[in-house]
Structure formats: C-alpha cells, structure tokens
Amino acid sequence: MPNPVVHFEVVGKDAKALQNFYKNAFGWAIESMMPEYAMVKPGGSTGINGGIGAAMGGSPGHVTFYIAVDDLNAALKKVESLGGRKISDPMDIPNGPSIAMFADPEGHMIGLVKGM
C-alpha cells in the first residue's frame, strides 16, 4: 500500500494517566522520551508503534495517525486541493522524523511523516 499508516498518537490533559491506562489495559511497552511524552510499542508483527503524551497549548487532546509520505509539502498541497486544510507546516522532530499536520474535509486532524 502506498503511503501506509506508520504511527499513532494519543494526547490529552494527563500524559501519565493515559500512559498507565494503555499499558495496563493492553500490555503495551511504554518508553519515556521526555517528561510529558512516551513512545509506545504494542508489539507483535502487525502492530504499529505510537506515542502517548500531553496535549500542547492546553488543548483537550486528540487521537490521530500519521501517514508516511516522500514529500511533506507536496502532500499538503494535494490535501488542500482536495478540500483539506493545513494545520502545521513541516517541522523536524529532534532526533526523529519530519512531520506536518492537516485536517481532512470534516476537520479530523491527521499527521504526515517523512523519514520514519
């Protein structure tokens, strides 16, 4: 499948409580990356890794997924041409990939990732 879903993210008001919930409910391995964010490794041969942390800027939080693309700017332009809306320009994550965010025509926030 071109442009597969490669990462998920759950963010909310209480990062530690969310991390404990998913760890205890599903047995996921949680690895702290910074005070308010941890990487999640559900394991198995078919699952994808993700992240659980605190929402930025007082946001109530969200659940999203990230789609792998070769060119973040080109993908954002295509999304906008189809009725989506750019939420954030491409940005480099320290020691990680580059990401960008968009909203689909109904307002669902989706991530794009390059270099993962």
MMTF fields as JSON, N, C-alpha, C and O atoms, coordinates in Angstrom:
{
  "mmtfVersion": "1.0.0",
  "mmtfProducer": "UNKNOWN",
  "numBonds": 463,
  "numAtoms": 464,
  "numGroups": 116,
  "numChains": 1,
  "numModels": 1,
  "chainsPerModel": [1],
  "groupsPerChain": [116],
  "chainIdList": ["A"],
  "bondAtomList": [4, 2, 8, 6, 12, 10, 16, 14, 20, 18, 24, 22, 28, 26, 32, 30, 36, 34, 40, 38, 44, 42, 48, 46, 52, 50, 56, 54, 60, 58, 64, 62, 68, 66, 72, 70, 76, 74, 80, 78, 84, 82, 88, 86, 92, 90, 96, 94, 100, 98, 104, 102, 108, 106, 112, 110, 116, 114, 120, 118, 124, 122, 128, 126, 132, 130, 136, 134, 140, 138, 144, 142, 148, 146, 152, 150, 156, 154, 160, 158, 164, 162, 168, 166, 172, 170, 176, 174, 180, 178, 184, 182, 188, 186, 192, 190, 196, 194, 200, 198, 204, 202, 208, 206, 212, 210, 216, 214, 220, 218, 224, 222, 228, 226, 232, 230, 236, 234, 240, 238, 244, 242, 248, 246, 252, 250, 256, 254, 260, 258, 264, 262, 268, 266, 272, 270, 276, 274, 280, 278, 284, 282, 288, 286, 292, 290, 296, 294, 300, 298, 304, 302, 308, 306, 312, 310, 316, 314, 320, 318, 324, 322, 328, 326, 332, 330, 336, 334, 340, 338, 344, 342, 348, 346, 352, 350, 356, 354, 360, 358, 364, 362, 368, 366, 372, 370, 376, 374, 380, 378, 384, 382, 388, 386, 392, 390, 396, 394, 400, 398, 404, 402, 408, 406, 412, 410, 416, 414, 420, 418, 424, 422, 428, 426, 432, 430, 436, 434, 440, 438, 444, 442, 448, 446, 452, 450, 456, 454, 460, 458],
  "bondOrderList": [1, 1, 1, 1, 1, 1, 1, 1, 1, 1, 1, 1, 1, 1, 1, 1, 1, 1, 1, 1, 1, 1, 1, 1, 1, 1, 1, 1, 1, 1, 1, 1, 1, 1, 1, 1, 1, 1, 1, 1, 1, 1, 1, 1, 1, 1, 1, 1, 1, 1, 1, 1, 1, 1, 1, 1, 1, 1, 1, 1, 1, 1, 1, 1, 1, 1, 1, 1, 1, 1, 1, 1, 1, 1, 1, 1, 1, 1, 1, 1, 1, 1, 1, 1, 1, 1, 1, 1, 1, 1, 1, 1, 1, 1, 1, 1, 1, 1, 1, 1, 1, 1, 1, 1, 1, 1, 1, 1, 1, 1, 1, 1, 1, 1, 1],
  "groupList": [{"groupName": "MET", "atomNameList": ["N", "CA", "C", "O"], "elementList": ["N", "C", "C", "O"], "formalChargeList": [0, 0, 0, 0], "bondAtomList": [1, 0, 2, 1, 3, 2], "bondOrderList": [1, 1, 2], "singleLetterCode": "M", "chemCompType": "L-PEPTIDE LINKING"}, {"groupName": "PRO", "atomNameList": ["N", "CA", "C", "O"], "elementList": ["N", "C", "C", "O"], "formalChargeList": [0, 0, 0, 0], "bondAtomList": [1, 0, 2, 1, 3, 2], "bondOrderList": [1, 1, 2], "singleLetterCode": "P", "chemCompType": "L-PEPTIDE LINKING"}, {"groupName": "ASN", "atomNameList": ["N", "CA", "C", "O"], "elementList": ["N", "C", "C", "O"], "formalChargeList": [0, 0, 0, 0], "bondAtomList": [1, 0, 2, 1, 3, 2], "bondOrderList": [1, 1, 2], "singleLetterCode": "N", "chemCompType": "L-PEPTIDE LINKING"}, {"groupName": "VAL", "atomNameList": ["N", "CA", "C", "O"], "elementList": ["N", "C", "C", "O"], "formalChargeList": [0, 0, 0, 0], "bondAtomList": [1, 0, 2, 1, 3, 2], "bondOrderList": [1, 1, 2], "singleLetterCode": "V", "chemCompType": "L-PEPTIDE LINKING"}, {"groupName": "HIS", "atomNameList": ["N", "CA", "C", "O"], "elementList": ["N", "C", "C", "O"], "formalChargeList": [0, 0, 0, 0], "bondAtomList": [1, 0, 2, 1, 3, 2], "bondOrderList": [1, 1, 2], "singleLetterCode": "H", "chemCompType": "L-PEPTIDE LINKING"}, {"groupName": "PHE", "atomNameList": ["N", "CA", "C", "O"], "elementList": ["N", "C", "C", "O"], "formalChargeList": [0, 0, 0, 0], "bondAtomList": [1, 0, 2, 1, 3, 2], "bondOrderList": [1, 1, 2], "singleLetterCode": "F", "chemCompType": "L-PEPTIDE LINKING"}, {"groupName": "GLU", "atomNameList": ["N", "CA", "C", "O"], "elementList": ["N", "C", "C", "O"], "formalChargeList": [0, 0, 0, 0], "bondAtomList": [1, 0, 2, 1, 3, 2], "bondOrderList": [1, 1, 2], "singleLetterCode": "E", "chemCompType": "L-PEPTIDE LINKING"}, {"groupName": "GLY", "atomNameList": ["N", "CA", "C", "O"], "elementList": ["N", "C", "C", "O"], "formalChargeList": [0, 0, 0, 0], "bondAtomList": [1, 0, 2, 1, 3, 2], "bondOrderList": [1, 1, 2], "singleLetterCode": "G", "chemCompType": "PEPTIDE LINKING"}, {"groupName": "LYS", "atomNameList": ["N", "CA", "C", "O"], "elementList": ["N", "C", "C", "O"], "formalChargeList": [0, 0, 0, 0], "bondAtomList": [1, 0, 2, 1, 3, 2], "bondOrderList": [1, 1, 2], "singleLetterCode": "K", "chemCompType": "L-PEPTIDE LINKING"}, {"groupName": "ASP", "atomNameList": ["N", "CA", "C", "O"], "elementList": ["N", "C", "C", "O"], "formalChargeList": [0, 0, 0, 0], "bondAtomList": [1, 0, 2, 1, 3, 2], "bondOrderList": [1, 1, 2], "singleLetterCode": "D", "chemCompType": "L-PEPTIDE LINKING"}, {"groupName": "ALA", "atomNameList": ["N", "CA", "C", "O"], "elementList": ["N", "C", "C", "O"], "formalChargeList": [0, 0, 0, 0], "bondAtomList": [1, 0, 2, 1, 3, 2], "bondOrderList": [1, 1, 2], "singleLetterCode": "A", "chemCompType": "L-PEPTIDE LINKING"}, {"groupName": "LEU", "atomNameList": ["N", "CA", "C", "O"], "elementList": ["N", "C", "C", "O"], "formalChargeList": [0, 0, 0, 0], "bondAtomList": [1, 0, 2, 1, 3, 2], "bondOrderList": [1, 1, 2], "singleLetterCode": "L", "chemCompType": "L-PEPTIDE LINKING"}, {"groupName": "GLN", "atomNameList": ["N", "CA", "C", "O"], "elementList": ["N", "C", "C", "O"], "formalChargeList": [0, 0, 0, 0], "bondAtomList": [1, 0, 2, 1, 3, 2], "bondOrderList": [1, 1, 2], "singleLetterCode": "Q", "chemCompType": "L-PEPTIDE LINKING"}, {"groupName": "TYR", "atomNameList": ["N", "CA", "C", "O"], "elementList": ["N", "C", "C", "O"], "formalChargeList": [0, 0, 0, 0], "bondAtomList": [1, 0, 2, 1, 3, 2], "bondOrderList": [1, 1, 2], "singleLetterCode": "Y", "chemCompType": "L-PEPTIDE LINKING"}, {"groupName": "TRP", "atomNameList": ["N", "CA", "C", "O"], "elementList": ["N", "C", "C", "O"], "formalChargeList": [0, 0, 0, 0], "bondAtomList": [1, 0, 2, 1, 3, 2], "bondOrderList": [1, 1, 2], "singleLetterCode": "W", "chemCompType": "L-PEPTIDE LINKING"}, {"groupName": "ILE", "atomNameList": ["N", "CA", "C", "O"], "elementList": ["N", "C", "C", "O"], "formalChargeList": [0, 0, 0, 0], "bondAtomList": [1, 0, 2, 1, 3, 2], "bondOrderList": [1, 1, 2], "singleLetterCode": "I", "chemCompType": "L-PEPTIDE LINKING"}, {"groupName": "SER", "atomNameList": ["N", "CA", "C", "O"], "elementList": ["N", "C", "C", "O"], "formalChargeList": [0, 0, 0, 0], "bondAtomList": [1, 0, 2, 1, 3, 2], "bondOrderList": [1, 1, 2], "singleLetterCode": "S", "chemCompType": "L-PEPTIDE LINKING"}, {"groupName": "THR", "atomNameList": ["N", "CA", "C", "O"], "elementList": ["N", "C", "C", "O"], "formalChargeList": [0, 0, 0, 0], "bondAtomList": [1, 0, 2, 1, 3, 2], "bondOrderList": [1, 1, 2], "singleLetterCode": "T", "chemCompType": "L-PEPTIDE LINKING"}, {"groupName": "ARG", "atomNameList": ["N", "CA", "C", "O"], "elementList": ["N", "C", "C", "O"], "formalChargeList": [0, 0, 0, 0], "bondAtomList": [1, 0, 2, 1, 3, 2], "bondOrderList": [1, 1, 2], "singleLetterCode": "R", "chemCompType": "L-PEPTIDE LINKING"}],
  "groupTypeList": [0, 1, 2, 1, 3, 3, 4, 5, 6, 3, 3, 7, 8, 9, 10, 8, 10, 11, 12, 2, 5, 13, 8, 2, 10, 5, 7, 14, 10, 15, 6, 16, 0, 0, 1, 6, 13, 10, 0, 3, 8, 1, 7, 7, 16, 17, 7, 15, 2, 7, 7, 15, 7, 10, 10, 0, 7, 7, 16, 1, 7, 4, 3, 17, 5, 13, 15, 10, 3, 9, 9, 11, 2, 10, 10, 11, 8, 8, 3, 6, 16, 11, 7, 7, 18, 8, 15, 16, 9, 1, 0, 9, 15, 1, 2, 7, 1, 16, 15, 10, 0, 5, 10, 9, 1, 6, 7, 4, 0, 15, 7, 11, 3, 8, 7, 0],
  "groupIdList": [1, 2, 3, 4, 5, 6, 7, 8, 9, 10, 11, 12, 13, 14, 15, 16, 17, 18, 19, 20, 21, 22, 23, 24, 25, 26, 27, 28, 29, 30, 31, 32, 33, 34, 35, 36, 37, 38, 39, 40, 41, 42, 43, 44, 45, 46, 47, 48, 49, 50, 51, 52, 53, 54, 55, 56, 57, 58, 59, 60, 61, 62, 63, 64, 65, 66, 67, 68, 69, 70, 71, 72, 73, 74, 75, 76, 77, 78, 79, 80, 81, 82, 83, 84, 85, 86, 87, 88, 89, 90, 91, 92, 93, 94, 95, 96, 97, 98, 99, 100, 101, 102, 103, 104, 105, 106, 107, 108, 109, 110, 111, 112, 113, 114, 115, 116],
  "secStructList": [7, 7, 1, 7, 3, 3, 3, 3, 3, 3, 3, 3, 1, 7, 2, 2, 2, 2, 2, 2, 2, 2, 2, 2, 2, 2, 7, 7, 3, 3, 3, 3, 3, 3, 6, 6, 3, 3, 3, 3, 3, 7, 7, 6, 6, 6, 7, 7, 7, 3, 3, 3, 3, 3, 7, 4, 4, 4, 7, 7, 7, 3, 3, 3, 3, 3, 3, 3, 7, 1, 7, 2, 2, 2, 2, 2, 2, 2, 2, 2, 2, 6, 6, 7, 3, 3, 3, 3, 3, 3, 3, 3, 7, 6, 6, 1, 7, 3, 3, 3, 3, 3, 3, 7, 6, 6, 7, 7, 3, 3, 3, 3, 3, 3, 7, 7],
  "xCoordList": [0.857, 0.0, 0.9, 1.775, 0.706, 1.5, 1.053, -0.118, 1.97, 1.684, 0.952, -0.187, 1.605, 0.951, 0.859, 1.597, -0.048, -0.112, 1.055, 1.178, 1.917, 3.136, 3.255, 4.174, 2.35, 2.478, 1.118, 0.351, 0.81, -0.4, -0.003, 1.108, -0.928, -0.647, -1.929, -2.986, -1.825, -2.915, -2.373, -1.424, -2.96, -2.528, -3.733, -4.84, -3.505, -4.587, -4.057, -2.893, -4.913, -4.579, -3.6, -2.788, -3.656, -2.823, -2.034, -2.509, -0.823, 0.008, 0.258, 0.107, 0.636, 0.949, -0.26, -0.135, -1.427, -2.64, -2.972, -3.356, -2.823, -3.078, -2.081, -2.459, -0.803, 0.225, -0.072, 0.016, -0.422, -0.751, -1.984, -2.028, -2.979, -4.192, -3.869, -4.248, -3.176, -2.889, -1.922, -2.034, -0.978, -0.041, -0.802, -0.607, -1.67, -2.393, -3.535, -3.818, -4.186, -5.313, -4.862, -5.544, -3.709, -3.308, -1.916, -1.486, -1.198, 0.132, 1.195, 2.215, 0.97, 1.919, 3.156, 3.056, 4.313, 5.56, 5.611, 5.396, 5.892, 5.938, 7.37, 7.945, 7.945, 9.313, 9.307, 9.06, 9.578, 9.573, 10.631, 11.783, 10.236, 11.151, 11.46, 12.553, 10.504, 10.62, 9.573, 8.755, 9.568, 8.658, 7.183, 6.498, 6.7, 5.274, 4.962, 3.872, 5.913, 5.671, 6.426, 7.575, 5.78, 6.416, 6.106, 5.043, 7.047, 6.83, 6.152, 6.412, 5.281, 4.513, 4.884, 4.942, 5.132, 5.474, 4.505, 4.753, 3.377, 2.38, 2.912, 2.402, 3.913, 4.489, 3.726, 2.752, 4.177, 3.548, 4.06, 4.731, 3.737, 4.235, 3.342, 3.744, 2.139, 1.234, 0.931, 0.318, 1.335, 1.025, 2.007, 3.104, 1.598, 2.492, 2.796, 1.991, 3.93, 4.306, 3.603, 3.068, 3.609, 2.945, 3.516, 4.623, 2.754, 3.155, 1.962, 0.843, 2.2, 1.164, 1.774, 2.85, 1.076, 1.631, 0.635, -0.574, 1.167, 0.355, 0.035, 0.878, -1.177, -1.578, -0.896, -0.712, -0.526, 0.147, -0.853, -1.971, -0.443, -1.219, -2.566, -3.475, -2.726, -3.988, -5.101, -6.259, -4.762, -5.753, -6.354, -5.668, -7.628, -8.228, -7.647, -7.861, -6.932, -6.307, -6.936, -7.936, -6.324, -6.807, -6.162, -5.175, -6.729, -6.138, -5.943, -6.859, -4.774, -4.51, -3.603, -3.056, -3.453, -2.499, -1.646, -2.023, -0.487, 0.484, 0.678, 0.834, 0.668, 0.816, 2.197, 2.604, 2.916, 4.252, 4.138, 3.392, 4.887, 4.933, 6.382, 7.231, 6.655, 8.0, 8.286, 9.435, 7.237, 7.401, 6.264, 5.117, 6.585, 5.56, 4.839, 3.611, 5.582, 4.955, 4.041, 2.947, 4.472, 3.631, 2.359, 1.277, 2.488, 1.313, 0.337, -0.874, 0.856, -0.019, -0.744, -1.932, -0.036, -0.679, -1.798, -2.867, -1.557, -2.588, -3.791, -4.935, -3.532, -4.609, -5.457, -6.685, -4.807, -5.546, -6.341, -7.444, -5.802, -6.52, -7.766, -8.665, -7.813, -8.954, -9.923, -10.826, -9.739, -10.673, -10.188, -10.922, -8.962, -8.382, -7.768, -7.759, -7.255, -6.682, -5.367, -5.304, -4.335, -3.052, -3.182, -3.692, -2.714, -2.697, -1.307, -1.159, -0.274, 1.091, 2.002, 1.855, 2.944, 3.979, 4.887, 4.877, 5.664, 6.626, 7.582, 8.03, 7.882, 8.833, 9.655, 9.173, 10.89, 11.775, 11.636, 11.695, 11.452, 11.41, 12.855, 13.553, 13.323, 14.701, 14.979, 14.231, 16.049, 16.437, 15.358, 15.305, 14.504, 13.411, 13.105, 13.937, 11.907, 11.493, 11.011, 11.059, 10.552, 9.874, 8.387, 7.975, 7.575, 6.13, 5.424, 6.007, 4.165, 3.255, 1.862, 1.619, 0.96, -0.4, -1.402, -1.198, -2.512, -3.596, -4.926, -4.99, -5.993, -7.357, -8.021, -7.884, -8.738, -9.48, -10.71, -10.926, -11.522, -12.665, -13.671, -14.441, -13.683, -14.594, -13.911, -14.532, -12.638, -11.939, -11.125, -10.574, -11.021, -10.206, -8.727, -8.287, -7.958, -6.535, -5.743, -5.867, -4.931, -4.116, -2.678, -2.439, -1.726, -0.329, 0.293, -0.126, 1.288, 2.135, 3.532, 3.956, 4.253, 5.615, 6.528, 6.158, 7.744, 8.788, 10.023, 10.394, 10.652, 11.886, 11.69, 12.502, 10.629, 10.383, 10.497, 10.324],
  "yCoordList": [-1.17, 0.0, 1.229, 1.348, 2.137, 3.373, 4.232, 4.212, 4.973, 5.881, 5.184, 5.533, 4.2, 3.482, 4.314, 5.283, 3.926, 4.489, 3.882, 2.659, 4.729, 4.239, 4.598, 4.13, 5.414, 5.865, 6.359, 6.896, 6.183, 6.762, 7.6, 7.485, 8.445, 9.307, 9.541, 9.801, 9.446, 9.765, 10.835, 10.584, 12.019, 13.088, 13.642, 13.686, 14.064, 14.599, 15.404, 15.803, 15.644, 16.515, 15.87, 16.575, 14.546, 13.868, 12.746, 11.616, 13.076, 12.127, 10.848, 9.753, 10.965, 9.783, 8.873, 7.651, 9.46, 8.649, 7.911, 6.742, 8.597, 7.941, 6.811, 5.729, 7.065, 6.04, 4.822, 3.69, 5.038, 3.92, 3.169, 1.94, 3.894, 3.25, 2.277, 1.108, 2.748, 1.891, 0.766, -0.339, 1.043, 0.0, -1.12, -2.297, -0.746, -1.745, -2.402, -3.584, -1.653, -2.223, -3.193, -4.18, -2.914, -3.703, -4.305, -4.992, -4.059, -4.627, -3.999, -4.628, -2.76, -2.085, -1.654, -1.214, -1.779, -1.281, 0.231, 0.724, 0.958, 2.424, 2.853, 2.437, 3.688, 4.174, 5.698, 6.34, 6.279, 7.735, 8.365, 7.93, 9.396, 10.126, 11.508, 12.039, 12.076, 13.387, 13.425, 12.509, 14.442, 14.418, 14.159, 13.468, 14.683, 14.571, 13.746, 13.866, 12.904, 12.127, 10.813, 10.768, 9.749, 8.432, 7.725, 7.916, 6.912, 6.072, 4.79, 4.296, 4.268, 3.074, 1.998, 2.247, 0.805, -0.32, -1.456, -2.288, -1.485, -2.518, -3.936, -4.889, -4.078, -5.399, -6.175, -5.686, -7.378, -8.206, -7.853, -6.84, -8.694, -8.482, -7.574, -7.144, -7.273, -6.466, -5.094, -4.274, -4.809, -3.521, -2.446, -2.736, -1.201, -0.071, 0.608, 0.545, 1.242, 1.973, 3.321, 3.774, 3.949, 5.23, 6.055, 5.804, 7.039, 7.91, 8.296, 8.41, 8.498, 8.952, 10.08, 9.929, 11.211, 12.336, 13.419, 13.243, 14.548, 15.712, 16.515, 16.674, 17.013, 17.886, 19.24, 19.714, 19.854, 21.151, 22.292, 22.202, 23.337, 24.569, 24.479, 25.236, 23.576, 23.469, 22.811, 22.837, 22.219, 21.514, 20.372, 19.784, 20.044, 18.923, 17.575, 16.563, 17.56, 16.331, 15.799, 16.322, 14.747, 14.137, 12.772, 12.434, 12.015, 10.764, 10.953, 11.388, 10.633, 10.8, 9.69, 8.922, 9.618, 8.686, 9.439, 10.511, 8.868, 9.512, 8.657, 7.439, 9.305, 8.65, 8.969, 10.13, 7.934, 8.123, 8.679, 8.152, 9.754, 10.358, 10.679, 10.802, 10.813, 11.156, 12.651, 13.058, 13.474, 14.929, 15.585, 15.587, 16.135, 16.733, 17.9, 17.977, 18.803, 19.969, 19.558, 20.106, 18.605, 18.136, 17.478, 17.677, 16.695, 16.045, 17.078, 16.941, 18.115, 19.169, 19.899, 20.202, 20.18, 20.843, 19.988, 20.499, 18.689, 17.783, 17.738, 17.79, 17.641, 17.639, 18.892, 18.814, 20.052, 21.31, 21.363, 21.909, 20.809, 20.817, 19.936, 20.085, 19.02, 18.107, 18.507, 17.743, 19.702, 20.197, 20.091, 20.442, 19.611, 19.568, 20.916, 21.835, 21.034, 22.289, 22.001, 21.125, 22.73, 22.595, 23.135, 24.235, 22.351, 22.789, 23.277, 24.3, 22.537, 22.977, 22.708, 21.715, 23.615, 23.426, 22.268, 21.872, 21.733, 20.692, 21.183, 22.329, 20.29, 20.6, 19.356, 18.23, 19.576, 18.475, 18.191, 19.103, 16.919, 16.488, 16.193, 15.47, 16.726, 16.453, 14.944, 14.196, 14.514, 13.103, 12.217, 11.023, 12.779, 11.999, 12.398, 12.978, 12.081, 12.384, 13.827, 14.606, 14.169, 15.442, 15.156, 14.133, 16.074, 15.878, 17.148, 18.232, 16.996, 18.106, 17.608, 16.402, 18.524, 18.156, 18.819, 19.937, 18.085, 18.654, 18.205, 17.264, 18.89, 18.486, 18.013, 18.647, 16.901, 16.422, 17.318, 18.217, 17.108, 17.993, 18.07, 19.029, 17.076, 17.12, 17.588, 17.598, 17.978, 18.54, 17.561, 17.96, 16.289, 15.323, 15.638, 15.826, 15.697, 16.017, 14.746, 13.73, 14.828, 13.718, 14.216, 15.372, 13.323, 13.672, 13.079, 12.03, 13.765, 13.267, 13.132, 13.945, 12.108, 11.9, 11.483, 10.701, 12.031, 11.669, 11.293, 11.991, 10.202, 9.802, 8.909, 8.911, 8.155, 7.247, 5.821, 4.899],
  "zCoordList": [0.0, 0.0, 0.0, 0.858, -0.935, -0.898, 0.284, 0.664, 0.851, 1.96, 3.117, 3.429, 3.751, 4.851, 6.127, 6.303, 7.008, 8.354, 9.121, 9.197, 9.692, 10.337, 11.818, 12.49, 12.333, 13.721, 14.181, 13.382, 15.459, 16.038, 17.24, 17.757, 17.676, 18.816, 19.602, 19.026, 20.922, 21.837, 22.771, 23.515, 22.743, 23.652, 24.387, 23.85, 25.619, 26.432, 27.591, 27.602, 28.57, 29.694, 30.673, 31.271, 30.853, 31.848, 31.174, 31.062, 30.727, 29.975, 30.763, 30.22, 32.026, 32.846, 33.006, 32.925, 33.233, 33.384, 32.08, 32.105, 30.948, 29.665, 29.419, 28.969, 29.715, 29.525, 30.39, 29.914, 31.646, 32.532, 32.063, 32.13, 31.591, 31.095, 29.963, 30.027, 28.93, 27.776, 28.127, 27.597, 29.014, 29.461, 30.165, 29.863, 31.105, 31.887, 31.12, 31.321, 30.254, 29.502, 28.412, 28.138, 27.786, 26.621, 26.704, 25.777, 27.807, 27.969, 27.085, 26.803, 26.641, 25.761, 26.537, 27.683, 25.915, 26.497, 26.305, 25.198, 27.363, 27.339, 27.644, 28.649, 26.774, 26.963, 26.992, 25.97, 28.16, 28.303, 27.414, 27.402, 26.668, 25.789, 26.356, 26.159, 27.052, 27.677, 28.784, 28.869, 29.63, 30.783, 30.444, 31.198, 29.358, 29.06, 27.809, 27.25, 27.362, 26.149, 26.217, 26.656, 25.782, 25.773, 24.463, 23.872, 24.023, 22.845, 23.317, 24.414, 22.468, 22.776, 21.774, 20.57, 22.278, 21.409, 21.701, 22.574, 20.947, 21.198, 20.974, 21.565, 20.142, 19.898, 18.845, 18.273, 18.602, 17.582, 16.205, 16.013, 15.261, 13.902, 13.066, 11.985, 13.547, 12.732, 13.315, 12.631, 14.549, 15.158, 14.74, 14.263, 14.927, 14.681, 16.013, 16.943, 16.103, 17.3, 17.323, 16.311, 18.48, 18.601, 19.727, 20.204, 20.143, 21.225, 22.074, 21.573, 23.366, 24.29, 25.111, 25.69, 25.155, 25.888, 26.181, 26.033, 26.602, 26.949, 25.696, 24.813, 25.63, 24.533, 24.702, 25.823, 23.593, 23.646, 23.734, 23.226, 24.37, 24.388, 25.082, 24.742, 26.048, 26.759, 25.968, 26.385, 24.827, 24.014, 24.817, 25.653, 24.58, 25.3, 24.867, 25.535, 23.778, 23.312, 22.039, 21.548, 21.517, 20.288, 20.098, 20.752, 19.209, 18.739, 17.245, 16.547, 16.759, 15.336, 14.852, 15.643, 13.559, 12.969, 11.971, 11.497, 11.653, 10.766, 9.522, 9.608, 8.375, 7.078, 6.524, 6.482, 6.101, 5.528, 4.116, 3.291, 3.841, 2.507, 2.157, 3.04, 0.869, 0.411, 0.479, 0.651, 0.345, 0.283, 1.064, 0.618, 2.213, 3.075, 2.401, 2.452, 1.775, 1.13, -0.009, -0.153, -0.818, -1.929, -1.399, -1.952, -0.328, 0.25, 0.804, 0.629, 1.473, 1.994, 0.864, 0.981, -0.226, -1.368, -1.938, -2.272, -2.051, -2.585, -1.647, -2.098, -0.343, 0.65, 0.505, 0.485, 0.403, 0.274, -1.025, -1.051, -2.093, -3.377, -3.338, -4.165, -2.372, -2.248, -1.138, -0.797, -0.573, 0.428, 1.862, 2.785, 2.069, 3.407, 3.762, 2.942, 4.988, 5.461, 6.18, 7.043, 5.827, 6.509, 7.924, 8.134, 8.9, 10.291, 10.661, 11.33, 10.22, 10.515, 9.334, 8.622, 9.143, 8.137, 8.567, 9.732, 7.639, 8.008, 9.098, 9.082, 10.042, 11.113, 11.412, 11.288, 11.804, 12.162, 13.647, 14.471, 13.984, 15.377, 15.802, 15.091, 16.929, 17.353, 17.423, 18.053, 16.776, 16.715, 16.114, 16.41, 15.281, 14.714, 13.292, 12.596, 12.875, 11.504, 11.359, 12.312, 10.173, 9.914, 9.824, 9.276, 10.37, 10.355, 9.901, 9.889, 9.53, 9.252, 9.612, 9.648, 9.873, 10.253, 9.318, 8.845, 9.061, 8.273, 8.846, 9.637, 8.438, 8.781, 7.497, 6.451, 7.577, 6.411, 6.218, 7.03, 5.174, 4.937, 6.083, 6.155, 6.985, 8.126, 9.405, 10.467, 9.318, 10.461, 11.29, 12.316, 10.892, 11.633, 11.424, 10.29, 12.513, 12.415, 12.096, 12.78, 11.044, 10.568, 10.423, 10.076, 10.695, 10.56, 9.31, 8.821, 8.809, 7.719, 8.283, 9.105, 7.848, 8.358, 7.234, 6.359, 7.278, 6.324, 7.123, 8.066, 6.752, 7.411, 8.611, 9.536, 8.599, 9.718, 9.255, 10.051]
}
